[in-house]
C-alpha cells in the first residue's frame, strides 16, 4: 500500500488512480480491481476501508495530508513517515512508525494514531514525530529510538526502550520497577505533557482525555548514554 498516499493521489485523475499497480498474492493488480473507489474532497484526505484485506505498508513514506483507515492494518504502517496524519481505528501490525527492512531510520515526522493494539517494535529507530496507541503494544517498543514521542495507553511487552538514545516513551500504566537498562528518575509532574495533549487534540486518543501529567520517570538506555526516558503515568 506504499503507493497509496494522499499527497501522491491528490493531483491524479480517477482513472490514473485506478490503474496504480499494487503487489498482491505474489503478483500485481490494479488498485481499481482491489477496491471499490469513490471520489471525495481532497481536503478531507484519503479514506481506506480494508474489510477483510491484509494491508501492509499503509502510509509508508507519507509526507503530508490525512490518511484514515477504518479497520486493521498489517506490518510497517507509517514506516519512514515524514509528515501528515495517519489515523487507524483498529489494530496495527509490527513495526508501526518504524524502519523498513534495511533502512537506517524510522518515522521522521507527523502523527500516527491507533485506536486498537499494535505489534512488536512500534517506533523502532524513530527520529521525530508522535505515535499514540490507545491499546497495548508488543515487545521492543521504541527500540533504538533517536527522538520523538511514543505514547501507549495499554502498556507494552518486554524490553521497552531497548537501545534508546533520546526521545520519550509514555506509558498509560504504572511500572513498579525500572525496565532493563534504565535507572529510576523519580515521580513528578511533567508540564511538557500539556503540550503533547494539545498536539493530540481531535484524535480521541487515550492521552488526550488523560487527567494527569504526573508520571514516574525511568532514564535510559544507559548503554546508549542515558538520554532517553520512559514515563509511566501514575
Phi, psi and omega in degrees: 000006185294342178275350186259087183232142183299322182289337179271329184270344188302324185263001183270142173292160186301322182291327177290322177297317181296334181274353180304132183268129179240141174294135184204124175053043178081357178230222179213156179209148177293146180304321181294339176275343184262334184228148163283129187243145174214148181278152177212193178277122183299332181290340178278350179091196185248129180249129178238129173245102186292335188062234178263006183287149175261110187251114177266151171060039175290128177075013179297128178072011181302134183250332181198173178091187183234131179231115181248129176245117177267086184144203184261156172231164181261216191287153169064028175297132178070011179298134179067015182297138183249347181182177179087187181237126173244115181244122180242119184281336182258222181262160177233151181279201185285160175061033174301128180063019184259211183250138172292155179306128179085357180262143186278347185219153179262223183301138182242001180166171179094190183225129173242130179233127182238127182279339182248221180260168175220163186274202181290157169064033174294135180072018180298130179059026179296139183245338183190165177099186183228133170238127178234128182240122182285328182266219182260158175238160180277205183284161174058038173297137180062027179297132178057027179297137179261322178191174180106183182228129175239119183242119185239116186286323187263011181088172184221172183278206186290154171058048174295141177071019181299124180071016183292133178264307178215184179098179184229129169251114183255126182246138181277001179234143179296152172239130185283332184224153179298138173298161179303129180089004183237151178250151181287124181251007176086177184242135178195177173275136181245104187293334181294343177292338172297321179293321177297319179298321177296319180296335183263006180302132179093349180275341184070019184284168182298322185282335177300325182261002179294141186260015183216154171241016180271129184211153174270126185258135173237133189254131180175196348291127185297334177289345180247017177108344175072035180257358176267175180209147168245124177248122179250117181299136179238000000 
